[in-house]
């Protein structure tokens, strides 16, 4: 059984370099309009004033994928969770440039968001290029583990899709092993190209683009909530 304390622990840094004056000003000016409410359940009426489908991105980096999805799917409400302040600032810059309004942000652990989501409230979830924690002794730090996956499964609707992208061979193998063991998910791949080619409706992230420039292989996994 997974230790609950391990599930709840957030590893790594929360901040990087000191924000520039313009970044700090944008954070102060823009974040209140897009930040998740501090209390209460996280449902579409509370966040967007209607009953639209909700998608969750776990660790959105600087928000390239999240903002692109929001622009391409204005009828959907996206929730993004990111522990690093630099990423939140990057996402706010992308939101401002794209002019999208259907995003809500959480500066912190995605597990805190999952705790507040009603059961079966998410229509889709994304985990794209997470920290691989490649050393064996750090395997418990990976999101793709029984405890976090069970919390995510609780929040996903039956038939909802979970997308996981990685360019790290260790995380690739770990993902396939853990997802095969999970009673809550089924892998949607039918042919090798289903996980080696990025689907057209899967916008790239900077981490993917960097990996491809370096000649690395990238894997694109799609799973369905049973």
QUIVEN-V471144 format. One record per pair of residues at least 24 apart in sequence whose ideal C-beta (glycine too) atoms are under 7 Angstrom apart, sorted by the first residue. I is the first residue (numbers start at 1). J is the second residue. D is the distance in whole Angstrom. If there is no record, write none. Layout:
[[I;J;D] [I;J;D]]
This chain:
[[2;145;6] [2;146;5] [2;147;4] [6;140;5] [7;111;7] [7;147;4] [7;148;6] [8;111;6] [10;83;6] [10;109;5] [11;141;5] [12;131;7] [13;84;7] [14;83;5] [14;84;6] [14;85;7] [15;84;7] [15;85;5] [16;84;7] [16;86;4] [19;89;6] [23;89;5] [26;89;7] [26;92;6] [26;93;7] [27;89;6] [27;92;7] [30;92;5] [30;96;6] [31;92;6] [31;105;7] [34;95;7] [34;103;6] [34;104;6] [34;105;5] [35;105;6] [36;104;5] [36;105;7] [36;106;5] [41;116;6] [41;118;6] [42;79;7] [42;113;7] [42;116;5] [42;117;5] [43;118;6] [43;121;6] [44;77;6] [47;77;6] [47;104;5] [48;77;5] [48;102;7] [52;76;6] [52;77;5] [53;123;4] [54;79;6] [54;121;6] [54;122;5] [54;123;6] [55;122;7] [55;123;6] [55;124;4] [55;125;7] [56;113;7] [56;122;5] [56;125;5] [57;126;4] [58;110;4] [58;125;7] [58;126;7] [58;127;5] [58;143;6] [59;110;7] [59;127;7] [59;130;6] [60;87;6] [60;91;6] [61;87;5] [61;205;6] [61;206;7] [61;207;6] [62;87;5] [62;90;3] [62;91;6] [62;206;6] [63;87;7] [63;90;6] [63;91;3] [63;94;5] [64;94;7] [64;203;7] [64;205;5] [64;206;6] [65;126;7] [65;128;6] [65;203;5] [65;205;5] [66;91;7] [66;103;6] [67;91;7] [67;94;4] [67;95;6] [67;98;5] [67;100;6] [68;203;4] [69;203;6] [70;100;4] [70;102;5] [70;103;5] [71;98;5] [71;100;5] [74;102;6] [76;102;6] [77;102;5] [78;102;6] [78;103;5] [79;104;5] [79;106;7] [79;113;6] [80;105;5] [80;106;7] [81;106;4] [81;108;7] [81;109;7] [81;110;4] [81;113;5] [82;107;7] [83;108;6] [83;109;6] [111;148;6] [111;151;6] [114;151;5] [114;152;6] [114;155;5] [117;155;4] [119;154;6] [119;155;7] [120;156;7] [120;157;5] [120;158;7] [121;155;6] [122;155;5] [122;156;5] [122;157;6] [122;160;6] [123;157;6] [123;160;5] [124;160;6] [124;161;5] [125;152;6] [125;156;6] [125;162;5] [126;163;5] [127;164;5] [128;165;4] [128;205;5] [129;165;6] [129;166;6] [129;167;7] [129;205;6] [129;207;4] [129;208;6] [132;166;7] [132;168;4] [132;170;6] [132;171;4] [134;168;7] [134;170;5] [139;174;7] [142;171;7] [142;174;6] [144;174;6] [144;175;5] [144;178;5] [145;178;6] [149;178;7] [149;182;6] [149;184;7] [153;184;4] [153;225;6] [156;225;4] [157;225;7] [158;225;6] [158;226;7] [159;224;6] [159;225;6] [160;225;5] [161;222;6] [161;224;6] [162;223;5] [162;225;7] [163;202;7] [163;221;7] [163;222;6] [164;221;4] [165;208;7] [165;218;7] [165;219;7] [165;220;5] [166;219;6] [167;208;7] [167;211;4] [167;216;5] [167;217;7] [167;218;5] [172;219;5] [175;221;6] [179;223;6] [184;225;6] [184;226;6] [185;223;4] [185;224;7] [185;225;6] [185;226;6] [186;223;7] [186;224;5] [186;226;6] [187;223;6] [188;222;4] [188;223;6] [188;224;6] [195;219;5] [195;220;6] [195;221;6]]
